[in-house]
Amino acid sequence: MKNLKVTIPAGEKHSYTIHIEADTLNGVLAEVDKLCPGKRPFIVTDKNLVKAGHLKTLLGGKDVPTYIIEPAGEISKHINTVVAIIETMEKAFFGRDTVIVALGGGTVGDIAGFAAAIFKRGIEVVQIPTTTVSQADSSVGGKTGVDSTISKNAFGAFWQPKAVYIDVETLKTLDDRQYRAGLVESVKHALIADDDYFQFFLDNIDAILQRDSDVLEKIAFSNCRIKAEIVEEDPTEKNRRRVCNYGHTIGHAVETASGFNLLHGEAVAIGIVGAGLIEHQLGLADNEQLDLIKKLLLRLGMPVTIPKEINKNGLLDIIKRDKKAVDKWPKFVLIEKIGTARCVDGQWAQDISKEMVKTVLKKL
Amino acid sequence: MKNLKVTIPAGEKHSYTIHIEADTLNGVLAEVDKLCPGKRPFIVTDKNLVKAGHLKTLLGGKDVPTYIIEPAGEISKHINTVVAIIETMEKAFFGRDTVIVALGGGTVGDIAGFAAAIFKRGIEVVQIPTTTVSQADSSVGGKTGVDSTISKNAFGAFWQPKAVYIDVETLKTLDDRQYRAGLVESVKHALIADDDYFQFFLDNIDAILQRDSDVLEKIAFSNCRIKAEIVEEDPTEKNRRRVCNYGHTIGHAVETASGFNLLHGEAVAIGIVGAGLIEHQLGLADNEQLDLIKKLLLRLGMPVTIPKEINKNGLLDIIKRDKKAVDKWPKFVLIEKIGTARCVDGQWAQDISKEMVKTVLKKL
């Protein structure tokens, strides 16, 4: 088993361990019981996890109250789902002595994490991420959030998990499109922080696409290591943690504009190419670098241009509403070169004019 | 002007100032502008404050986007109101560069504070409490919370304000019942922390009931001083801060059971007498002490027994759902004597059996 300790300096001193090992899901409830003595577990998961058999594996015959999110997916990542979960816990007399066990992808983790953050001013949560995206990204860092009827992640809180358990075997039941799209967050980590990791991706693309367990553990560990290092330095995203938004500003807008027909990772792939075009405009990247990144994304089966059916002018309006927008326009994260995020005057996100973004969207 | 600095050690280092002075409401927006440069103010208030003319005084002719909670009062302290406020801000393109200005009583402060805590993972909030309860209690300490359809304060977060502005003139437009009920939190502070303050209440009851400005400033300052001292030591209510729940466990249950026909302070008055009866049972208080407390509460026009129409057996079920309940039963805060909360083995809240509470409810 690979363990990684994450220490969050802000808030009350908080540290937790990320456990990474294949075929360990059936032991997690016993671990939670040891980790949180006297707490009652309440599982939050979704219909997909039930279908894939992972809830059954987690329960191992035990009877633990469970909320199953339906339908699975982004559409349920809404404040109404959080309210429904909390009212379900209340009806079953769950109180502050509850530990929420979140089994699922980023959507489940976000919903369950946010429910834990705001239930009776905060209870504990353990994350069991089961997708490429959530194992790479959303299970580390304590960001939780759900959507309003107006925009994505309108509601949210920083709330650190008590522990994270990653069993890469759960990735083997993902459908191919979801599996591949989830790898984009790993590519993002390589681009902002580790050029060797980018090379590992290029060298091992076949084993990755075949879901080889050893390669998957290596990816999970690299992602958590990179993310944890960034989050430890800047848990509440005052500055450096913004690098994790690489590709996400345009990516989120494209995702929203597609009516969520694009998966998050697919939209972020387009956003990464968008960031690459901005870098190219600024003279930070040459054609060769941009082509190498596009090549890897294409090998993963990702789109690298905005689908025709999306109105590019509408994207600018969506970007204005970005949650990171200050005075109706967000700052952008860029890279100096593969493996190195760009920092200007101590700032990890920079002003890019609306005009330049408009120009880039035309080319994208 | 009396200023009081509050320093919260948990979370990121955070300190803020409570400004106490009569007739200063019309200058608060200019102060907020200086305090939060570059932030856009968004006012949250309710219908009562509009009627009383306080919103007009705050605005002083300025045009600041405002959400007016309707109807005023506990019934609107619901997650749905928070969702409506946040969606209103989003539609008006308010982002992370927003400072919410909460003008009103504890309900407005709770709703607006919680909205600030969860909007885009947290924005700034300035509190302008305008009632006896909120000036005494809810504006200091960073607790925010709203109700679900099942119970009170099911949703909540700890979220410290950027500053608090107390203008005691706003108390003069309160109706008499609300004004008096709000003083119960002040009596609570005296009981748990300051016997001189209790004596001040007994000695100045006429001036208090006549709403003399000097006496009101003295009360506001004493309350904030006591509350701040407790909150600084224990911001997230791990232990000592629990003393602020004196009278609230039974009080909340009575308030809920009355269908909110009782005001919060009226219910807490009954809860304080309930706590007194428990102390009497335990041999901590004699009849004389209990009578003195009851006498003061009666002078304030408070009920000191459970209204006949409330089913006492139902109260036990409500107490089980108390947000502080562990294993379906909360601990209770008691006093050693007037001015001194009880601490047993380092714990400020203690186990009291269901049987004893049942016995006490019969007498109450």
Interface residues (C-beta under 8 A of the other chain):
Chain A: A10 G11 E12 G38 I79 V83 I86 E87 E90 K91 F93 G95 R96 D97 A117 I118 F119 K120 R121 G122 K143 G145 S148 T149 I150 S151 N153 A154 F155 G156 A157 F158 T236 E237 K320 R321 D322 K323 K324 A325 V326 D327 K328
Chain B: A10 G11 E12 G38 I79 V83 I86 E87 E90 K91 F93 G95 R96 D97 A117 I118 F119 K120 R121 G122 K143 G145 S148 T149 I150 S151 N153 A154 F155 G156 A157 F158 T236 K320 R321 D322 K323 K324 A325 V326 D327 K328
